[in-house]
Amino acid sequence: MALMKPITTEKAIRLMELENKMTFLVDRRSNKTEIRREMEKTFSVKVEKVSTHIINNQKIATIKLKEGSQAIDVATKLGLI
């Protein structure tokens, strides 16, 4: 399982609202293709781009959704908003 948990910082919420991006803590061994596949399968959305970076030995993925998919809808399904 690539996606571990959503990140709910103020910056992550702002990215969700303004840029249609979701931020997740992911398994360190997962790659961008696995993250994209799991996001699309789990939440029935289309992913435009996946960016990853490692901070404090944790891998963070920022996932930009395509126009037809809304990050706010995914956040509502997860109970974040």
Gaussian input, Z-matrix of N, CA and C with variables (Angstrom, degrees):
# hf/3-21g

backbone

0 1
 N
 C     1     B1
 C     2     B2     1     A1
 N     3     B3     2     A2     1     D1
 C     4     B4     3     A3     2     D2
 C     5     B5     4     A4     3     D3
 N     6     B6     5     A5     4     D4
 C     7     B7     6     A6     5     D5
 C     8     B8     7     A7     6     D6
 N     9     B9     8     A8     7     D7
 C    10    B10     9     A9     8     D8
 C    11    B11    10    A10     9     D9
 N    12    B12    11    A11    10    D10
 C    13    B13    12    A12    11    D11
 C    14    B14    13    A13    12    D12
 N    15    B15    14    A14    13    D13
 C    16    B16    15    A15    14    D14
 C    17    B17    16    A16    15    D15
 N    18    B18    17    A17    16    D16
 C    19    B19    18    A18    17    D17
 C    20    B20    19    A19    18    D18
 N    21    B21    20    A20    19    D19
 C    22    B22    21    A21    20    D20
 C    23    B23    22    A22    21    D21
 N    24    B24    23    A23    22    D22
 C    25    B25    24    A24    23    D23
 C    26    B26    25    A25    24    D24
 N    27    B27    26    A26    25    D25
 C    28    B28    27    A27    26    D26
 C    29    B29    28    A28    27    D27
 N    30    B30    29    A29    28    D28
 C    31    B31    30    A30    29    D29
 C    32    B32    31    A31    30    D30
 N    33    B33    32    A32    31    D31
 C    34    B34    33    A33    32    D32
 C    35    B35    34    A34    33    D33
 N    36    B36    35    A35    34    D34
 C    37    B37    36    A36    35    D35
 C    38    B38    37    A37    36    D36
 N    39    B39    38    A38    37    D37
 C    40    B40    39    A39    38    D38
 C    41    B41    40    A40    39    D39
 N    42    B42    41    A41    40    D40
 C    43    B43    42    A42    41    D41
 C    44    B44    43    A43    42    D42
 N    45    B45    44    A44    43    D43
 C    46    B46    45    A45    44    D44
 C    47    B47    46    A46    45    D45
 N    48    B48    47    A47    46    D46
 C    49    B49    48    A48    47    D47
 C    50    B50    49    A49    48    D48
 N    51    B51    50    A50    49    D49
 C    52    B52    51    A51    50    D50
 C    53    B53    52    A52    51    D51
 N    54    B54    53    A53    52    D52
 C    55    B55    54    A54    53    D53
 C    56    B56    55    A55    54    D54
 N    57    B57    56    A56    55    D55
 C    58    B58    57    A57    56    D56
 C    59    B59    58    A58    57    D57
 N    60    B60    59    A59    58    D58
 C    61    B61    60    A60    59    D59
 C    62    B62    61    A61    60    D60
 N    63    B63    62    A62    61    D61
 C    64    B64    63    A63    62    D62
 C    65    B65    64    A64    63    D63
 N    66    B66    65    A65    64    D64
 C    67    B67    66    A66    65    D65
 C    68    B68    67    A67    66    D66
 N    69    B69    68    A68    67    D67
 C    70    B70    69    A69    68    D68
 C    71    B71    70    A70    69    D69
 N    72    B72    71    A71    70    D70
 C    73    B73    72    A72    71    D71
 C    74    B74    73    A73    72    D72
 N    75    B75    74    A74    73    D73
 C    76    B76    75    A75    74    D74
 C    77    B77    76    A76    75    D75
 N    78    B78    77    A77    76    D76
 C    79    B79    78    A78    77    D77
 C    80    B80    79    A79    78    D78
 N    81    B81    80    A80    79    D79
 C    82    B82    81    A81    80    D80
 C    83    B83    82    A82    81    D81
 N    84    B84    83    A83    82    D82
 C    85    B85    84    A84    83    D83
 C    86    B86    85    A85    84    D84
 N    87    B87    86    A86    85    D85
 C    88    B88    87    A87    86    D86
 C    89    B89    88    A88    87    D87
 N    90    B90    89    A89    88    D88
 C    91    B91    90    A90    89    D89
 C    92    B92    91    A91    90    D90
 N    93    B93    92    A92    91    D91
 C    94    B94    93    A93    92    D92
 C    95    B95    94    A94    93    D93
 N    96    B96    95    A95    94    D94
 C    97    B97    96    A96    95    D95
 C    98    B98    97    A97    96    D96
 N    99    B99    98    A98    97    D97
 C   100   B100    99    A99    98    D98
 C   101   B101   100   A100    99    D99
 N   102   B102   101   A101   100   D100
 C   103   B103   102   A102   101   D101
 C   104   B104   103   A103   102   D102
 N   105   B105   104   A104   103   D103
 C   106   B106   105   A105   104   D104
 C   107   B107   106   A106   105   D105
 N   108   B108   107   A107   106   D106
 C   109   B109   108   A108   107   D107
 C   110   B110   109   A109   108   D108
 N   111   B111   110   A110   109   D109
 C   112   B112   111   A111   110   D110
 C   113   B113   112   A112   111   D111
 N   114   B114   113   A113   112   D112
 C   115   B115   114   A114   113   D113
 C   116   B116   115   A115   114   D114
 N   117   B117   116   A116   115   D115
 C   118   B118   117   A117   116   D116
 C   119   B119   118   A118   117   D117
 N   120   B120   119   A119   118   D118
 C   121   B121   120   A120   119   D119
 C   122   B122   121   A121   120   D120
 N   123   B123   122   A122   121   D121
 C   124   B124   123   A123   122   D122
 C   125   B125   124   A124   123   D123
 N   126   B126   125   A125   124   D124
 C   127   B127   126   A126   125   D125
 C   128   B128   127   A127   126   D126
 N   129   B129   128   A128   127   D127
 C   130   B130   129   A129   128   D128
 C   131   B131   130   A130   129   D129
 N   132   B132   131   A131   130   D130
 C   133   B133   132   A132   131   D131
 C   134   B134   133   A133   132   D132
 N   135   B135   134   A134   133   D133
 C   136   B136   135   A135   134   D134
 C   137   B137   136   A136   135   D135
 N   138   B138   137   A137   136   D136
 C   139   B139   138   A138   137   D137
 C   140   B140   139   A139   138   D138
 N   141   B141   140   A140   139   D139
 C   142   B142   141   A141   140   D140
 C   143   B143   142   A142   141   D141
 N   144   B144   143   A143   142   D142
 C   145   B145   144   A144   143   D143
 C   146   B146   145   A145   144   D144
 N   147   B147   146   A146   145   D145
 C   148   B148   147   A147   146   D146
 C   149   B149   148   A148   147   D147
 N   150   B150   149   A149   148   D148
 C   151   B151   150   A150   149   D149
 C   152   B152   151   A151   150   D150
 N   153   B153   152   A152   151   D151
 C   154   B154   153   A153   152   D152
 C   155   B155   154   A154   153   D153
 N   156   B156   155   A155   154   D154
 C   157   B157   156   A156   155   D155
 C   158   B158   157   A157   156   D156
 N   159   B159   158   A158   157   D157
 C   160   B160   159   A159   158   D158
 C   161   B161   160   A160   159   D159
 N   162   B162   161   A161   160   D160
 C   163   B163   162   A162   161   D161
 C   164   B164   163   A163   162   D162
 N   165   B165   164   A164   163   D163
 C   166   B166   165   A165   164   D164
 C   167   B167   166   A166   165   D165
 N   168   B168   167   A167   166   D166
 C   169   B169   168   A168   167   D167
 C   170   B170   169   A169   168   D168
 N   171   B171   170   A170   169   D169
 C   172   B172   171   A171   170   D170
 C   173   B173   172   A172   171   D171
 N   174   B174   173   A173   172   D172
 C   175   B175   174   A174   173   D173
 C   176   B176   175   A175   174   D174
 N   177   B177   176   A176   175   D175
 C   178   B178   177   A177   176   D176
 C   179   B179   178   A178   177   D177
 N   180   B180   179   A179   178   D178
 C   181   B181   180   A180   179   D179
 C   182   B182   181   A181   180   D180
 N   183   B183   182   A182   181   D181
 C   184   B184   183   A183   182   D182
 C   185   B185   184   A184   183   D183
 N   186   B186   185   A185   184   D184
 C   187   B187   186   A186   185   D185
 C   188   B188   187   A187   186   D186
 N   189   B189   188   A188   187   D187
 C   190   B190   189   A189   188   D188
 C   191   B191   190   A190   189   D189
 N   192   B192   191   A191   190   D190
 C   193   B193   192   A192   191   D191
 C   194   B194   193   A193   192   D192
 N   195   B195   194   A194   193   D193
 C   196   B196   195   A195   194   D194
 C   197   B197   196   A196   195   D195
 N   198   B198   197   A197   196   D196
 C   199   B199   198   A198   197   D197
 C   200   B200   199   A199   198   D198
 N   201   B201   200   A200   199   D199
 C   202   B202   201   A201   200   D200
 C   203   B203   202   A202   201   D201
 N   204   B204   203   A203   202   D202
 C   205   B205   204   A204   203   D203
 C   206   B206   205   A205   204   D204
 N   207   B207   206   A206   205   D205
 C   208   B208   207   A207   206   D206
 C   209   B209   208   A208   207   D207
 N   210   B210   209   A209   208   D208
 C   211   B211   210   A210   209   D209
 C   212   B212   211   A211   210   D210
 N   213   B213   212   A212   211   D211
 C   214   B214   213   A213   212   D212
 C   215   B215   214   A214   213   D213
 N   216   B216   215   A215   214   D214
 C   217   B217   216   A216   215   D215
 C   218   B218   217   A217   216   D216
 N   219   B219   218   A218   217   D217
 C   220   B220   219   A219   218   D218
 C   221   B221   220   A220   219   D219
 N   222   B222   221   A221   220   D220
 C   223   B223   222   A222   221   D221
 C   224   B224   223   A223   222   D222
 N   225   B225   224   A224   223   D223
 C   226   B226   225   A225   224   D224
 C   227   B227   226   A226   225   D225
 N   228   B228   227   A227   226   D226
 C   229   B229   228   A228   227   D227
 C   230   B230   229   A229   228   D228
 N   231   B231   230   A230   229   D229
 C   232   B232   231   A231   230   D230
 C   233   B233   232   A232   231   D231
 N   234   B234   233   A233   232   D232
 C   235   B235   234   A234   233   D233
 C   236   B236   235   A235   234   D234
 N   237   B237   236   A236   235   D235
 C   238   B238   237   A237   236   D236
 C   239   B239   238   A238   237   D237
 N   240   B240   239   A239   238   D238
 C   241   B241   240   A240   239   D239
 C   242   B242   241   A241   240   D240

   B1=1.4568
   B2=1.5244
   B3=1.3093
   B4=1.4657
   B5=1.5346
   B6=1.3332
   B7=1.4650
   B8=1.5181
   B9=1.3292
   B10=1.4537
   B11=1.5351
   B12=1.3389
   B13=1.4651
   B14=1.5210
   B15=1.3365
   B16=1.4683
   B17=1.5281
   B18=1.3135
   B19=1.4629
   B20=1.5207
   B21=1.3274
   B22=1.4702
   B23=1.5258
   B24=1.3179
   B25=1.4597
   B26=1.5264
   B27=1.3157
   B28=1.4631
   B29=1.5268
   B30=1.3231
   B31=1.4604
   B32=1.5295
   B33=1.3343
   B34=1.4720
   B35=1.5279
   B36=1.3218
   B37=1.4676
   B38=1.5285
   B39=1.3293
   B40=1.4714
   B41=1.5393
   B42=1.3400
   B43=1.4672
   B44=1.5245
   B45=1.3236
   B46=1.4601
   B47=1.5300
   B48=1.3099
   B49=1.4615
   B50=1.5307
   B51=1.3290
   B52=1.4661
   B53=1.5302
   B54=1.3340
   B55=1.4605
   B56=1.5196
   B57=1.3345
   B58=1.4708
   B59=1.5296
   B60=1.3573
   B61=1.4633
   B62=1.5266
   B63=1.3371
   B64=1.4617
   B65=1.5269
   B66=1.3290
   B67=1.4609
   B68=1.5256
   B69=1.3275
   B70=1.4621
   B71=1.5175
   B72=1.3267
   B73=1.4489
   B74=1.5249
   B75=1.3283
   B76=1.4665
   B77=1.5238
   B78=1.3263
   B79=1.4579
   B80=1.5265
   B81=1.2965
   B82=1.4694
   B83=1.5280
   B84=1.3315
   B85=1.4713
   B86=1.5258
   B87=1.3224
   B88=1.4666
   B89=1.5322
   B90=1.3368
   B91=1.4613
   B92=1.5308
   B93=1.3270
   B94=1.4623
   B95=1.5215
   B96=1.3288
   B97=1.4664
   B98=1.5230
   B99=1.3226
   B100=1.4693
   B101=1.5249
   B102=1.3226
   B103=1.4668
   B104=1.5290
   B105=1.3362
   B106=1.4674
   B107=1.5234
   B108=1.3415
   B109=1.4643
   B110=1.5252
   B111=1.3269
   B112=1.4631
   B113=1.5294
   B114=1.3234
   B115=1.4669
   B116=1.5307
   B117=1.3260
   B118=1.4606
   B119=1.5282
   B120=1.3133
   B121=1.4634
   B122=1.5319
   B123=1.3210
   B124=1.4608
   B125=1.5267
   B126=1.3276
   B127=1.4606
   B128=1.5238
   B129=1.3223
   B130=1.4728
   B131=1.5266
   B132=1.3221
   B133=1.4666
   B134=1.5171
   B135=1.3210
   B136=1.4645
   B137=1.5205
   B138=1.3202
   B139=1.4607
   B140=1.5228
   B141=1.3260
   B142=1.4577
   B143=1.5272
   B144=1.3544
   B145=1.4586
   B146=1.5242
   B147=1.3255
   B148=1.4615
   B149=1.5222
   B150=1.3239
   B151=1.4632
   B152=1.5263
   B153=1.3239
   B154=1.4609
   B155=1.5205
   B156=1.3118
   B157=1.4561
   B158=1.5235
   B159=1.3208
   B160=1.4545
   B161=1.5208
   B162=1.3435
   B163=1.4608
   B164=1.5295
   B165=1.3300
   B166=1.4629
   B167=1.5244
   B168=1.3229
   B169=1.4613
   B170=1.5311
   B171=1.3229
   B172=1.4653
   B173=1.5174
   B174=1.3276
   B175=1.4594
   B176=1.5252
   B177=1.3228
   B178=1.4588
   B179=1.5260
   B180=1.3380
   B181=1.4614
   B182=1.5218
   B183=1.3186
   B184=1.4577
   B185=1.5248
   B186=1.3215
   B187=1.4600
   B188=1.5221
   B189=1.3360
   B190=1.4660
   B191=1.5186
   B192=1.3248
   B193=1.4558
   B194=1.5173
   B195=1.3245
   B196=1.4650
   B197=1.5205
   B198=1.3292
   B199=1.4669
   B200=1.5269
   B201=1.3352
   B202=1.4619
   B203=1.5164
   B204=1.3233
   B205=1.4616
   B206=1.5204
   B207=1.3162
   B208=1.4627
   B209=1.5198
   B210=1.3335
   B211=1.4624
   B212=1.5245
   B213=1.3258
   B214=1.4680
   B215=1.5286
   B216=1.3403
   B217=1.4642
   B218=1.5231
   B219=1.3234
   B220=1.4646
   B221=1.5172
   B222=1.3266
   B223=1.4629
   B224=1.5297
   B225=1.3134
   B226=1.4562
   B227=1.5318
   B228=1.3411
   B229=1.4656
   B230=1.5306
   B231=1.3354
   B232=1.4644
   B233=1.5347
   B234=1.3302
   B235=1.4618
   B236=1.5065
   B237=1.3266
   B238=1.4550
   B239=1.5091
   B240=1.3363
   B241=1.4701
   B242=1.5105
   A1=108.79
   A2=116.13
   A3=121.32
   A4=111.91
   A5=117.50
   A6=121.02
   A7=109.80
   A8=117.18
   A9=120.07
   A10=111.30
   A11=116.85
   A12=119.44
   A13=110.08
   A14=116.29
   A15=119.57
   A16=110.72
   A17=115.36
   A18=120.91
   A19=107.54
   A20=116.22
   A21=120.44
   A22=112.99
   A23=116.66
   A24=119.48
   A25=109.43
   A26=116.75
   A27=120.39
   A28=111.17
   A29=116.46
   A30=120.26
   A31=110.74
   A32=117.28
   A33=120.91
   A34=110.78
   A35=117.28
   A36=121.23
   A37=110.01
   A38=117.08
   A39=120.87
   A40=110.37
   A41=117.31
   A42=120.64
   A43=110.83
   A44=115.94
   A45=121.26
   A46=110.65
   A47=116.52
   A48=121.58
   A49=112.31
   A50=117.41
   A51=120.68
   A52=114.16
   A53=117.67
   A54=120.09
   A55=114.23
   A56=117.81
   A57=122.81
   A58=111.07
   A59=116.12
   A60=121.80
   A61=109.91
   A62=115.68
   A63=122.50
   A64=107.39
   A65=116.23
   A66=121.19
   A67=108.61
   A68=116.19
   A69=121.75
   A70=110.92
   A71=115.48
   A72=122.00
   A73=104.60
   A74=117.68
   A75=121.24
   A76=110.26
   A77=114.77
   A78=121.51
   A79=109.14
   A80=116.65
   A81=121.60
   A82=111.92
   A83=117.86
   A84=121.44
   A85=113.21
   A86=118.45
   A87=121.05
   A88=110.60
   A89=115.23
   A90=119.20
   A91=109.18
   A92=116.41
   A93=121.16
   A94=112.64
   A95=117.17
   A96=120.57
   A97=111.05
   A98=117.80
   A99=121.40
   A100=111.16
   A101=116.41
   A102=120.94
   A103=109.67
   A104=117.09
   A105=122.18
   A106=110.21
   A107=116.99
   A108=121.94
   A109=111.72
   A110=116.28
   A111=119.52
   A112=111.89
   A113=117.36
   A114=121.06
   A115=110.23
   A116=117.37
   A117=121.25
   A118=111.31
   A119=117.18
   A120=121.09
   A121=111.59
   A122=117.30
   A123=122.04
   A124=112.82
   A125=117.50
   A126=120.75
   A127=114.14
   A128=118.65
   A129=123.30
   A130=112.20
   A131=115.29
   A132=122.01
   A133=108.91
   A134=116.57
   A135=122.33
   A136=108.67
   A137=116.43
   A138=122.13
   A139=109.63
   A140=115.73
   A141=121.06
   A142=111.12
   A143=116.44
   A144=120.38
   A145=110.42
   A146=115.89
   A147=121.88
   A148=108.11
   A149=116.48
   A150=122.20
   A151=107.16
   A152=117.04
   A153=120.10
   A154=110.20
   A155=115.13
   A156=121.29
   A157=108.44
   A158=115.94
   A159=121.31
   A160=108.72
   A161=114.46
   A162=121.70
   A163=107.07
   A164=116.97
   A165=121.95
   A166=112.43
   A167=115.99
   A168=123.50
   A169=113.10
   A170=117.93
   A171=123.03
   A172=108.43
   A173=116.19
   A174=120.87
   A175=108.89
   A176=115.97
   A177=123.79
   A178=108.03
   A179=116.47
   A180=120.63
   A181=109.09
   A182=116.71
   A183=122.80
   A184=105.90
   A185=115.86
   A186=122.06
   A187=109.10
   A188=116.51
   A189=121.87
   A190=108.06
   A191=116.21
   A192=121.47
   A193=110.80
   A194=116.35
   A195=121.13
   A196=109.93
   A197=116.32
   A198=123.79
   A199=114.29
   A200=118.54
   A201=121.48
   A202=114.44
   A203=117.82
   A204=122.68
   A205=109.09
   A206=116.44
   A207=121.14
   A208=111.42
   A209=117.08
   A210=122.19
   A211=110.80
   A212=117.12
   A213=121.19
   A214=110.16
   A215=117.90
   A216=121.40
   A217=111.09
   A218=117.02
   A219=121.24
   A220=109.86
   A221=117.31
   A222=121.53
   A223=110.57
   A224=117.59
   A225=121.05
   A226=110.27
   A227=117.27
   A228=120.98
   A229=111.26
   A230=115.98
   A231=120.67
   A232=112.62
   A233=116.70
   A234=120.43
   A235=113.73
   A236=118.12
   A237=121.95
   A238=112.80
   A239=116.10
   A240=120.30
   A241=108.98
   D1=116.03
   D2=-175.47
   D3=-77.15
   D4=-46.72
   D5=-178.08
   D6=-80.81
   D7=125.57
   D8=-179.14
   D9=-100.88
   D10=-56.69
   D11=177.90
   D12=-159.23
   D13=151.03
   D14=178.50
   D15=-74.68
   D16=151.32
   D17=176.50
   D18=-99.97
   D19=130.99
   D20=-172.61
   D21=-120.43
   D22=38.66
   D23=176.13
   D24=-74.60
   D25=169.48
   D26=178.52
   D27=-60.29
   D28=-40.13
   D29=179.52
   D30=-65.01
   D31=-41.05
   D32=-179.98
   D33=-64.35
   D34=-39.97
   D35=178.70
   D36=-66.90
   D37=-39.88
   D38=178.51
   D39=-64.10
   D40=-42.16
   D41=176.65
   D42=-61.19
   D43=-38.14
   D44=179.67
   D45=-63.14
   D46=-45.14
   D47=-175.79
   D48=-75.39
   D49=-43.08
   D50=-172.27
   D51=-91.85
   D52=-36.15
   D53=-172.48
   D54=-116.56
   D55=4.15
   D56=178.23
   D57=59.84
   D58=44.81
   D59=-179.10
   D60=-120.62
   D61=143.38
   D62=174.88
   D63=-111.30
   D64=145.63
   D65=178.88
   D66=-121.04
   D67=127.11
   D68=-177.71
   D69=-130.81
   D70=147.44
   D71=165.89
   D72=-82.09
   D73=128.32
   D74=-175.90
   D75=-124.79
   D76=164.37
   D77=176.34
   D78=-61.50
   D79=132.82
   D80=-175.97
   D81=-60.68
   D82=-28.48
   D83=-177.54
   D84=-85.42
   D85=-9.01
   D86=-177.18
   D87=-78.02
   D88=149.58
   D89=177.72
   D90=-108.40
   D91=176.20
   D92=-175.03
   D93=-62.11
   D94=-37.37
   D95=179.76
   D96=-65.02
   D97=-42.86
   D98=178.36
   D99=-64.30
   D100=-40.81
   D101=179.38
   D102=-63.82
   D103=-45.47
   D104=179.15
   D105=-59.17
   D106=-49.37
   D107=-177.95
   D108=-59.86
   D109=-45.03
   D110=-178.62
   D111=-67.74
   D112=-39.62
   D113=178.48
   D114=-62.43
   D115=-45.83
   D116=-178.91
   D117=-66.31
   D118=-39.84
   D119=-178.69
   D120=-72.02
   D121=-45.67
   D122=-175.27
   D123=-68.83
   D124=-42.59
   D125=-172.77
   D126=-109.94
   D127=2.43
   D128=179.50
   D129=53.63
   D130=49.90
   D131=177.99
   D132=-125.74
   D133=166.55
   D134=176.06
   D135=-105.44
   D136=130.13
   D137=-178.00
   D138=-100.27
   D139=131.96
   D140=177.65
   D141=-88.83
   D142=-44.81
   D143=-174.13
   D144=-154.26
   D145=146.14
   D146=175.40
   D147=-122.98
   D148=127.54
   D149=175.36
   D150=-118.66
   D151=139.43
   D152=178.65
   D153=-128.79
   D154=152.64
   D155=172.02
   D156=-154.54
   D157=159.97
   D158=-177.29
   D159=-115.16
   D160=126.85
   D161=178.64
   D162=-131.89
   D163=129.03
   D164=179.44
   D165=49.88
   D166=45.15
   D167=177.99
   D168=62.97
   D169=22.27
   D170=175.55
   D171=-123.14
   D172=138.72
   D173=-179.50
   D174=-93.70
   D175=128.29
   D176=-179.79
   D177=-114.13
   D178=132.34
   D179=177.39
   D180=-115.80
   D181=130.82
   D182=172.55
   D183=-107.04
   D184=120.36
   D185=-172.12
   D186=-114.70
   D187=114.70
   D188=177.91
   D189=-89.32
   D190=126.02
   D191=179.86
   D192=-91.73
   D193=151.37
   D194=178.55
   D195=-71.39
   D196=165.91
   D197=-175.10
   D198=-48.02
   D199=-46.27
   D200=-174.86
   D201=-71.63
   D202=-17.11
   D203=-178.84
   D204=-102.78
   D205=135.73
   D206=-178.13
   D207=-110.37
   D208=127.27
   D209=178.86
   D210=-63.45
   D211=-33.60
   D212=179.32
   D213=-62.19
   D214=-38.20
   D215=178.33
   D216=-64.04
   D217=-41.43
   D218=177.80
   D219=-64.69
   D220=-42.30
   D221=179.15
   D222=-62.94
   D223=-36.72
   D224=178.02
   D225=-66.15
   D226=-41.78
   D227=176.98
   D228=-60.56
   D229=-36.24
   D230=-179.69
   D231=-80.80
   D232=-10.01
   D233=-179.08
   D234=80.20
   D235=21.99
   D236=179.25
   D237=-81.68
   D238=-28.42
   D239=-178.04
   D240=-125.56

